[in-house]
Amino acid sequence: MRAVIAPDPGGPEVLRVVELADPTPAPGEVVVDVAATAVNRADTLQRKGVYPPPPGASDVLGLECAGTVSALGEGVTGWSVGNEVCALLAGGGYATKVAVPAGQLMPVPDGVDLVTAAALPEVACTVWSNVFMVAGLRADETLLVHGGSGGIGTLAIQVAASLGARVVATAGSAEKLALCRELGADVVVNYREQDFVEEVRRATDGHGADVILDNMGASYLDRNVDALAVEGRLVIIGMQGGVKGELDIAKLLGKRGAVIATSLRGRPTEEKAAICAAVVEHVWPLVADGTVKPVVSTTLPLDRATDGHRLMEEGGHFGKILLTT
């Protein structure tokens, strides 16, 4: 099979397309012939050498894919060779074939083509597990989404809005803010020109955000706590703004708030299977009826993974960047 690896840490130019042995399914796994995968921020961190795959996971980049089941491991039920699927991966998506635990397979939602389905697994599982399973966002609450025009942000806005929450989204340009509004954000904030804390307070009559989905980490920590409502939940899923910040415990205590940091990639297989099942139950119907739409800005062939990484790091894209095999 063809696959993309980063043999040495560095910039996008270190990525290499190589030939590797085809995977064979272990018990409980299936092999998927990959039609498309997606570029995620975590892939760029792995390429730089700062986010290695979990023990036992493939060194090949790629945290999600869509394709066709081509082989079943011992004990796998509920799937057949020829099924069109999308999958959440710990690695291995930037390839023409990948082995994946059967519990991390999901059917392609009705109305979505096979390539576009590759835009869904990582963001859908991230949004549902963090915003709803962990933070427990309710219909009468306010969600603040940082990076509203990115892959995670575009899906978070749509799902939260469709379930009756008020959504505040941040982005860095008028074009990106317009997209956030189009997707269902009630309030949009240009983080380059506006103070999101003040804008959240204004939009909520001083109440604050009940849930914040944050991809920035350290640089936003203090202001995120300022923006929280009483009994608010801040969920940190990224560290684009650094890894070490100062937390005012007195301020957090005064709000009876929670700061939660989560990751998806390194979770046990059973937990990821439960998240995938919840996504199929709760998110896929919204996709199938057109309420939630995957947002894809660029589709490139796998051989141009280097260009996909450059686009991701330049930050000018909307939604997802896909790589097709």
C-alpha positions as CSV (number, residue, x, y, z in Angstrom):
1,M,0.0,0.0,0.0
2,R,1.0,3.7,-0.4
3,A,1.2,5.7,2.8
4,V,2.5,9.1,4.0
5,I,5.0,9.2,6.9
6,A,7.2,11.8,8.6
7,P,10.5,9.9,8.9
8,D,12.1,12.9,10.6
9,P,10.6,15.9,12.5
10,G,10.2,19.1,10.6
11,G,8.1,21.2,8.3
12,P,5.6,19.9,5.7
13,E,8.5,19.1,3.3
14,V,9.6,16.1,5.5
15,L,6.5,14.2,4.5
16,R,7.2,11.2,2.3
17,V,5.0,8.9,0.3
18,V,6.3,5.3,0.8
19,E,5.3,1.7,0.0
20,L,4.4,-0.4,3.0
21,A,3.1,-3.9,3.5
22,D,-0.6,-4.2,3.4
23,P,-2.2,-4.5,6.9
24,T,-4.0,-7.6,8.0
25,P,-6.8,-7.5,10.5
26,A,-6.1,-8.6,14.1
27,P,-9.0,-10.2,16.0
28,G,-11.7,-7.5,16.4
29,E,-10.4,-5.4,13.5
30,V,-11.3,-4.7,9.9
31,V,-9.2,-3.5,7.0
32,V,-10.6,-0.5,5.1
33,D,-9.6,0.4,1.6
34,V,-9.3,4.1,2.0
35,A,-11.0,6.5,-0.4
36,A,-10.1,9.7,1.6
37,T,-8.7,10.9,4.8
38,A,-8.4,14.4,6.3
39,V,-5.7,16.7,7.6
40,N,-6.0,17.5,11.3
41,R,-4.0,19.8,13.5
42,A,-2.7,16.7,15.4
43,D,-1.2,15.5,12.2
44,T,1.0,18.6,11.9
45,L,2.1,18.2,15.5
46,Q,3.0,14.5,14.9
47,R,5.0,15.6,11.9
48,K,6.9,18.1,14.1
49,G,7.7,15.3,16.5
50,V,5.7,16.6,19.4
51,Y,2.6,14.4,19.3
52,P,3.7,10.8,18.8
53,P,1.1,8.1,18.2
54,P,-0.1,6.1,21.2
55,P,1.7,2.8,21.9
56,G,0.8,0.2,19.3
57,A,-0.7,2.7,16.8
58,S,0.6,3.1,13.3
59,D,3.3,5.6,12.6
60,V,1.5,6.6,9.4
61,L,-0.3,9.9,9.9
62,G,-4.1,10.3,9.8
63,L,-6.8,10.2,12.5
64,E,-9.8,9.4,10.3
65,C,-10.8,8.0,7.0
66,A,-13.7,6.8,4.8
67,G,-13.6,3.9,2.5
68,T,-14.8,0.3,1.9
69,V,-14.4,-2.7,4.1
70,S,-12.0,-5.2,2.4
71,A,-11.2,-7.8,5.2
72,L,-12.6,-8.9,8.5
73,G,-10.7,-10.1,11.5
74,E,-11.7,-12.9,13.8
75,G,-14.8,-12.2,15.9
76,V,-16.0,-9.2,13.9
77,T,-19.8,-9.1,13.5
78,G,-22.1,-6.5,12.1
79,W,-19.9,-5.5,9.2
80,S,-19.3,-7.2,5.8
81,V,-16.8,-6.9,3.0
82,G,-18.0,-4.1,0.7
83,N,-19.6,-2.0,3.4
84,E,-18.9,1.7,2.9
85,V,-17.8,3.2,6.2
86,C,-15.9,6.0,7.9
87,A,-13.7,5.5,10.9
88,L,-12.0,7.1,13.8
89,L,-8.3,6.1,13.9
90,A,-5.3,6.4,16.3
91,G,-3.2,6.6,13.2
92,G,-2.8,5.2,9.7
93,G,-5.3,7.2,7.7
94,Y,-2.9,8.7,5.2
95,A,-2.7,5.4,3.3
96,T,-4.5,3.3,0.8
97,K,-5.4,0.7,3.4
98,V,-5.8,0.8,7.2
99,A,-6.6,-1.7,9.9
100,V,-9.1,-0.3,12.5
101,P,-10.9,-1.8,15.5
102,A,-14.5,-2.6,14.4
103,G,-16.0,-0.5,17.2
104,Q,-14.5,2.6,15.6
105,L,-16.3,2.1,12.3
106,M,-19.4,4.1,11.5
107,P,-21.7,3.8,8.5
108,V,-21.5,6.7,6.0
109,P,-24.5,8.9,6.8
110,D,-27.3,8.9,4.3
111,G,-26.8,11.6,1.7
112,V,-23.1,12.0,2.1
113,D,-20.7,10.7,-0.5
114,L,-17.8,8.5,0.4
115,V,-15.0,11.1,0.0
116,T,-16.9,13.8,2.0
117,A,-17.6,11.3,4.8
118,A,-13.8,11.4,5.6
119,A,-14.5,14.9,7.0
120,L,-16.7,13.7,9.7
121,P,-15.3,11.1,12.2
122,E,-12.7,13.1,14.1
123,V,-14.7,16.3,14.4
124,A,-18.0,14.5,15.1
125,C,-16.5,12.4,17.8
126,T,-14.6,15.4,19.3
127,V,-17.6,17.6,19.4
128,W,-20.1,15.1,20.7
129,S,-17.8,13.6,23.3
130,N,-16.6,17.0,24.7
131,V,-19.5,19.4,24.3
132,F,-22.3,16.9,25.2
133,M,-20.9,13.8,26.9
134,V,-18.3,15.6,29.0
135,A,-19.6,19.2,29.4
136,G,-23.3,18.3,29.2
137,L,-24.5,21.3,27.1
138,R,-28.2,21.7,27.3
139,A,-30.7,23.4,25.0
140,D,-31.1,26.5,27.1
141,E,-27.4,27.1,27.5
142,T,-24.7,29.1,25.7
143,L,-21.8,27.5,24.0
144,L,-18.6,29.6,23.1
145,V,-16.7,27.9,20.3
146,H,-13.2,29.2,19.6
147,G,-12.0,28.7,16.0
148,G,-15.5,28.6,14.7
149,S,-14.5,28.3,11.0
150,G,-12.3,25.2,11.5
151,G,-13.2,21.6,11.1
152,I,-14.3,21.2,14.8
153,G,-15.8,24.6,15.0
154,T,-18.0,24.3,12.0
155,L,-19.5,21.1,13.2
156,A,-19.8,22.3,16.8
157,I,-21.8,25.3,15.8
158,Q,-24.2,23.3,13.7
159,V,-24.8,20.5,16.2
160,A,-25.2,22.9,19.2
161,A,-27.5,25.2,17.3
162,S,-29.7,22.4,16.0
163,L,-30.2,21.1,19.5
164,G,-31.4,24.5,20.8
165,A,-28.3,26.0,22.4
166,R,-27.2,29.6,21.8
167,V,-23.8,29.7,20.1
168,V,-21.1,32.3,20.2
169,A,-18.2,31.7,17.8
170,T,-14.8,33.3,17.4
171,A,-12.9,33.7,14.1
172,G,-10.3,35.9,12.6
173,S,-11.8,37.4,9.4
174,A,-15.1,38.8,8.1
175,E,-15.4,35.9,5.7
176,K,-14.9,33.3,8.4
177,L,-17.4,35.2,10.7
178,A,-19.9,35.1,7.9
179,L,-19.5,31.4,7.6
180,C,-20.1,30.9,11.3
181,R,-23.3,32.9,11.1
182,E,-24.4,30.9,8.1
183,L,-23.9,27.7,10.1
184,G,-26.0,28.9,12.9
185,A,-23.9,31.0,15.3
186,D,-26.1,33.6,17.1
187,V,-23.1,35.8,17.9
188,V,-19.7,36.1,16.1
189,V,-16.6,37.7,17.5
190,N,-13.5,38.7,15.6
191,Y,-10.8,37.8,18.0
192,R,-8.3,40.1,16.3
193,E,-10.5,43.1,16.9
194,Q,-12.9,42.3,19.7
195,D,-12.6,41.0,23.3
196,F,-14.5,37.8,23.4
197,V,-15.1,38.0,27.1
198,E,-16.9,41.3,26.8
199,E,-18.8,40.1,23.7
200,V,-20.0,36.9,25.5
201,R,-21.1,39.0,28.5
202,R,-23.0,41.4,26.3
203,A,-24.7,38.6,24.4
204,T,-25.8,36.8,27.5
205,D,-26.7,39.8,29.7
206,G,-23.8,39.2,31.9
207,H,-24.5,35.4,32.4
208,G,-21.5,34.1,30.5
209,A,-20.9,31.0,28.5
210,D,-22.1,27.7,30.1
211,V,-19.7,25.7,28.0
212,I,-16.5,26.8,26.2
213,L,-14.8,24.6,23.6
214,D,-11.3,25.8,23.5
215,N,-8.5,24.8,21.1
216,M,-6.0,27.4,22.3
217,G,-5.0,26.3,25.7
218,A,-2.6,28.4,27.8
219,S,-3.0,31.8,26.1
220,Y,-6.8,31.8,26.5
221,L,-7.0,30.1,30.0
222,D,-7.5,33.2,32.1
223,R,-9.9,34.9,29.7
224,N,-11.9,31.7,29.3
225,V,-12.5,31.6,33.0
226,D,-13.6,35.2,32.9
227,A,-16.1,34.3,30.1
228,L,-17.5,31.3,32.0
229,A,-21.0,31.5,33.6
230,V,-21.5,30.3,37.2
231,E,-21.2,26.5,37.1
232,G,-19.7,26.8,33.6
233,R,-17.5,24.1,32.0
234,L,-14.4,25.0,30.1
235,V,-13.2,22.1,27.9
236,I,-9.7,22.4,26.5
237,I,-9.0,20.2,23.5
238,G,-5.9,21.9,22.0
239,M,-2.8,23.9,22.8
240,Q,-2.3,26.2,19.8
241,G,-1.7,29.0,22.3
242,G,0.8,27.2,24.5
243,V,0.9,24.5,27.2
244,K,1.5,26.4,30.4
245,G,-0.8,29.1,31.8
246,E,-1.7,30.6,35.1
247,L,-5.1,29.8,36.6
248,D,-6.8,32.0,39.2
249,I,-8.2,29.4,41.5
250,A,-10.2,32.0,43.5
251,K,-11.9,33.2,40.3
252,L,-12.7,29.6,39.4
253,L,-14.0,28.9,42.9
254,G,-16.2,31.9,42.7
255,K,-17.9,30.6,39.6
256,R,-18.0,27.0,40.8
257,G,-16.5,26.3,37.4
258,A,-14.8,23.3,35.9
259,V,-11.7,23.2,33.7
260,I,-11.5,19.9,31.8
261,A,-8.7,18.9,29.4
262,T,-9.4,15.9,27.1
263,S,-7.9,14.1,24.2
264,L,-9.5,11.5,21.9
265,R,-6.6,9.7,20.3
266,G,-5.1,8.0,23.3
267,R,-8.4,6.8,24.8
268,P,-8.9,3.1,25.3
269,T,-10.6,1.3,22.3
270,E,-13.7,0.7,24.4
271,E,-14.2,4.4,25.1
272,K,-13.7,5.3,21.5
273,A,-16.2,2.7,20.4
274,A,-18.8,4.1,22.9
275,I,-18.2,7.6,21.5
276,C,-18.6,6.4,17.9
277,A,-21.9,4.6,18.8
278,A,-23.1,7.9,20.4
279,V,-22.2,9.9,17.3
280,V,-24.1,7.4,15.1
281,E,-27.1,7.7,17.4
282,H,-27.2,11.5,17.9
283,V,-25.2,13.2,15.1
284,W,-25.8,11.0,12.0
285,P,-29.5,11.7,11.9
286,L,-28.8,15.4,11.8
287,V,-26.3,14.9,8.9
288,A,-28.8,12.6,7.1
289,D,-31.6,15.1,7.2
290,G,-29.3,18.0,6.1
291,T,-29.4,19.9,9.4
292,V,-25.7,19.4,9.8
293,K,-23.4,19.5,6.8
294,P,-19.7,18.7,6.6
295,V,-17.7,21.7,5.5
296,V,-14.8,20.9,3.1
297,S,-12.6,23.7,1.8
298,T,-10.0,21.7,-0.2
299,T,-9.6,18.2,-1.6
300,L,-6.1,17.1,-2.7
301,P,-4.6,13.8,-3.8
302,L,-2.7,11.9,-1.1
303,D,0.6,12.6,-2.9
304,R,0.0,16.3,-2.0
305,A,-0.2,15.8,1.7
306,T,2.6,18.3,2.0
307,D,0.4,21.0,0.5
308,G,-2.4,20.0,2.8
309,H,-0.2,20.5,5.8
310,R,0.9,23.9,4.5
311,L,-2.8,25.0,4.1
312,M,-3.6,23.8,7.6
313,E,-0.7,25.8,9.1
314,E,-1.4,28.9,7.1
315,G,-4.8,29.0,8.7
316,G,-6.8,30.4,5.8
317,H,-9.0,27.4,5.1
318,F,-12.6,26.7,6.2
319,G,-13.7,23.4,7.6
320,K,-11.8,20.4,6.5
321,I,-8.9,19.6,4.1
322,L,-9.3,16.2,2.5
323,L,-6.7,13.9,0.9
324,T,-8.0,11.3,-1.6
325,T,-6.3,8.1,-2.6
